């Protein structure tokens, strides 16, 4: 598949009826499953008792630990191994570059434990680019203004490591080195540095995590006037949406994506997240992977990425809880739409009124490779407690503590107490929700 082909197919998908979208899904699913069975020993074994005339529900769900433990057998290129990918990722200059000249390498944020390694082949990259180009904007007037102002895009994300936003941004920069229309500003840089870079770049589109953008909005020194703000990575609440809209004087929207499945749903002018059903299959299910009805909050969701043939994600479990809607949307789109119960991490409040967005700390801690799972709890105005799952707890804590102290010292906070908890990371005993970053009491 070429980028032009992906653009044409995605454009056609915009106007398909619900029935036609289902037919496209089934055709692409069969092609993906046939390819996986032929080229992936893992899927060949998993689907050993499944005939050619199968339904989606006949395929067993798969999990992140399952696919990572069998990485070498899952990928459909026999020359690619976990060892080779790990060696490639040792060099940070490889961010945005192609492994073996064929595959982009990404790491997930590890929100439910260990991060996953995810490969994108050329077809998957092209589909991602096509969806981004044709479905990102909820309103056409925002797209027109964005184009008039030179497509200048600034993302406030982690500007390091093999994360999707950072990797795709650098991939595009390497492809078009003479065009500086897109920058990534490190979310963990001091606020003064972030503001200086944004003011100098004057983006037409500003993107980032809602909690971090809400903090930046409090700084009068930030003088940018973007045409649109697009958030991701966390739940965009109505309060934050209004705050950002009032502050920047533009439309504010969000989207729903993950590295494994790509752009799952894009927002429309009615504020609904429409599933990109021509390129991804979304199944809201209960804790036993049984489908839940229309309008019912799921316990988790199964996603199938129809565009990724190097590393098939077929009925892949995500811990997100969603509500699927079949009713017609006033925007006119025929694809179904969903609501998502987003991350519920807390904003931390320290002495002298200093606020720290949870995603900033999250991005620091997920970089500690020996940590399988973490939870940072604020127990007082100047006290933090770190809960860890790791085979080397003491060493992992020392590394995490050093990184956290450096972050806080850059913000003039030199006297925080950071301790290693004897407790493991744990979900709330009442709600069952898991928070990585929260305030106790």
N, C-alpha and C positions, 0 to 999 in steps of 0.2 A: 504494500500500500504506500502511496505517495501522499504528501501533505495536501496536494490538490484533490486527490481522490477522497481523502478523509474529510476535507471541507465540503465537497459535493455531497457526500453521503450524510454528513451532519446537517447540512442545509435542507436536504430532502426530508430528514427526520423531523425537522421543525413543523412540517405540515401534515404528517401522517396521522391517520385516525387511530384510536385506541386499538382497534382490531388489527390494523396494519403494523402498528408498533409491536404487538404480540407476535405477529408472524416474523418480523425482522429479528426479534429476540430469539425465537425458536430456531431460526435458520443459523444465526451466528452462534448460538449455544451448541448446536449439533456440530458445527465446524470446529469449535474450540475443543469439545469433548473428543472428537475423532483425532484431532491433532495431539491432545494430551495422552490419549491411549496409545498412540503410535510412537510417541517420542519421549514420554516420561515413565520410567519404570514404576514410580510411585502410583500414578494414576492407572497404569496398566493393571497393577495388582488390585487397587481399590475398586476398580470397575470391572473386575474379572467376571462377575456373575450378572452383569447388566448387558442386555442385548442392544441392538442398533435402534430399535423402536422404543425409546425410553422417554419418560417424563422427567421434568426437573426434580420432582419429589423422590424419584428413584435413586438419585445421586446422593451418597452419604455426605453430610456436612464435614468440613475440615476446620481445624483451629490453627492459630499462630504457632503454638509449641509443636504441633504435629508437622507443619510444613517446614519449620526451622530445623527440627531434629532430623528431617529427611531431605534437607535442602538439595544435596547432590543428586538425589533420585527424583526430585520434583521438577527441576528445571529441564527444559526440553532440548537444550544444547549439551551434549555429553562432554564438551570440552570445558564447561564452566563448573567450578567447584567452590564450596564455601572457603576453602583455604586460599584459593586464588582471589576471591572477592575480598577477603580479609586483608590480604597482602596489598591489594589495590587501594583499599581504604586507609592504609597506613600513611599514605602520602596525601596531605590535605590539598595539594595542588591538583589532585585528580577529581575534585568536586566539579561537576559539570562536564567532565570528560567521559569518553566512551570506553568501557572495558572491552578489550579485544577489538576496538573500533566498531562495536555492535550495540552495546547496552549501557544505558545510564544506570548508576547504582545509587539507591537511596536507603536511608534508615528511617524507620518510623519513630514516633515519639515515645513508644513503649508505655502507653497509658495503662496497660493492664499487665505489666511485667516487663520481661526482656524486650528490647526493641527488635523489630524484624528487619532483615535485609531484603530489599525489593529491587528487582531488575525491570527496566522498561526497554523493550525492543523498539525499533524504528516505527512500527505500526502503532504501538501504544503512545509513543511520543507525538506522532502526527494526530492521533485522535484527541489527545489532551490539548494540543495546540488548537485544533479545530473547534472543540467545545469552548475553550477559553475565548476564541475570537468571535464566535457566533452566539454564545449564550451567557456571557458574563454579565452583561448590562440588563438590569430589570426594565429600564426605560430607554427608548430610542433617543430622546433628547439628551440624555447624559452621554450616550455613545457619540453623538454628533459633536457635542462640546469637547469631549475627550480627543476626538480626531482633530478638531480645529486647533487645539492647543498642543499638538505635537505628540500625542500618545505618551506623555511623560508620566511614568509610573514609579512610585516609591513604596516599597514594602518595609514595614518595621517588623522584622522577624529575626531569627537567629542567623547572623551573617557568618556562619562557620559550619563545618560538618556537612554530612551527606543528607540533609533534610530536603524535602521536596521543593519548598519555596526557594531555598538558597541554591539548590542544584539546578533547577530549571532556569532560574535567573542567570546563573553563570553559563549554562549551556547556550543560552541565546546570545549572551555577550560574546562568547567565544566564536559563535557562528557569524556574528555581525559586529566585529570589534570597532568599526568606525562609527557606530550609531549608539549614542549614550541616551537612550530613551527610557531605560529602566535601571533603578538602583535598589539595593537592599541595604537598609540601615540596621546595624546590630541592635536588637532589642535590649541587650544588656549593657550597652554603652551608657555613660552618664547622660542624664536628660539634656544637659547643655550641649553636648556633642550631637545628639539626635536632632535637636532643634536647629542647630547651626547647619547641619547637612540638609535638612528638609527645606529650610528657608533659602538656601543657596540653589537647590534643585528646582523648587517651585513645581511640584507635581500636579498634573491634571487628575490623576487618580492616587489616592492614599489608601493603602491596605495595611492590615495588622490585626493583632489580637484585640478584642474589644476592651479588655481591662487596661491594657497598655495605652491604647489610643485615648481612653477616658482620662487617664492620668496626664497625658501630654496636653489634652484640651484645657487643663487648668493653668497652663503657662501662657501668660500674655505675650511673651517673647516670640511665640510661634505665630508667624504672620502669613502662612500659606492660605490660599483659597482654592482648594481642589474642586473639580467639577463633580466628583463622586467619591464617597468613602465606601470601601468594601472590606468587611471584616471576615475573619475565619478563625478556626482553631478552638473557639469557645462559644458558648451561647451568647448571642446578642440580645440582651434584654430590652424591653421597651424603653426603660429609663435611660440606658446608655445610648440607644438609637437616637432618642430625642436630644440628649446632651450633645452628641456629636453633630447632629443636624443643626442645632442652634449655634454651636460654636463655629462650624465651618461654612454654614450657609448653603449646604448642598444636600442631595439625597444620600441616604445611608442605607446600605443593604448588606446581606450576608450570603453565604453559600454553605453547602455541606459536602465535604470531601474527606478522603483518607488516601494515604499513599498506595495502599493495596488495590483500591477500587477506582482511584482517580476522582474526577468530579462527579459525585453521586447526584446532586441536585442543585439547581440554580434558581435564584429567586426571581419572581415575576413582579409586575407592577402592583399586584394585589398583596404582596408580601408573602406569597406562598412559595415553598420550595418544591419546584417541579423536578421529578426524577428524569435523568437522561436515559430514558428506557431503551433507546436504540443501542446504547453502549454499556449499560449496567442493569443487572436484575437485582431487585431489592425485595427481600422476604421478611416481613416482621413475624417473629415467632415467640413462643413461650420458652420457659427454661428447658423444656424437653425437645426443642426445635420443631414443635408443632405450630402450624400457621394460626395466627390470631385474626380476628375479623376486622372489617373496615371500621375505622374509628376507635379501635381498641389499642391501648398502650401495650407495646410488646415488652418482653423481658430482655430480648436482644434482637439482632438482625443478621440475616445471612445475605451476603452480597456476592455477585458473580461479575467479574470484570471481563466483558466480552472482547476487549481490545488487546489484552496481554497474552501473547502466545509463548513467550520465553519462560514465564513463571505463572502458570495458570492458577488463578484464585477462583475456585468454583464452589459456590455455597460456603463461603468463608465467614466464620463467626466474628462479629463485632459486638462489643458489649453495650453499644448505644441502644437506647430505648426510644422507639419512634411510634407515631400514630400515622397510619396510611389512610389517605382519603381518595375515594373513587369519584366523588361528586364533581361536577363540571365547575371549572374555575372561570370567573368573570373575565380573566385576561384573554380567554379564547384558546389557550393551549389544550391539547388533547391528552397530554401525558398526566399521569397521576401525580399527586403532590403529598408531601409529608410534613409532619411536625417532629422535631427532635428535642429530647430532653438533654440539654447540653451539660457540659462540665460545671460543677458547682464549687470549685475551689474558692477560697476566701481571699479578699483583699486584706493584707496585713497592715496594721496600724502600730507605729512605734512611737517612742518618745519624741516630743517636739512636733507631733502631728505628721511625721514622715509616713507616707503611704507607699507600699511596694506591691505591684501587681503580681498575682500568683504565677503567671506564665514566665516571668523573668527568672524566678527561683527554680521553676520546673525545668527550664532549659539548662540551667547549671547542673542540677542534680542528675538529669538523665544522661549527662556526658560521662558519669563515673561508670566505667565499663564493668567493674566487678559487682555492681549493685543490680540485683534482680528486681527489686521493688523497693520503693521508698515512700516515706510520709514525713513531712515537715510540719510540726505543730508549734504554734506560738502559744506559750504558756504564761507570758507576761509582757509588759511593755518593752523589755530588753532581754527576753529569754526565748530561745528556740530549742526544741527537742527534736532530734532526728531519729526516726525509726527505720531500720534497714533489714532487708533480707539479702544476705550475701554470704558466700563461703569464706570470706575474709573480712569480717565485720570491722575489726579494729583498723585495718589498713584502709578499707573503704571509707570509714568515718573520718580518718585523718585527711584523706584526699578531699572528701566533701567539705569538711570544716575549713580547710585552707581555701577552697574555691569560694565558699560563702563569705568568709572573712574578707577576702579581696574585693568581692562585690560590695559589701557593706562599707568597707573602708573608703572606697571610691565615692561614697555618698556621705562621708563624714561621720559614720557610725562605727566607732572603734571599740565600744565597750559592751557589745552584745555577748551574752552567755549562750554558747551552743554546746549542747550535751548529747551524748549517745544514749538513747532510751533502751531499757531492757525489754520493752514491748515490741512486738512485730507490727508492721503496717496492718491496719484493720479497717473494715467497713463500719459505718455507724450501726450500732446494734438495733436501733429502732427502724430507721429508713432503709437500711441495707445499702445505701449509697457509699461509694468510696471516694474520698477526697485525698489528693496528694498534698495539698497545702491548705491548712485551715487554722483558725483561731479557736483555742479551747475555752470553754466556759461561756 
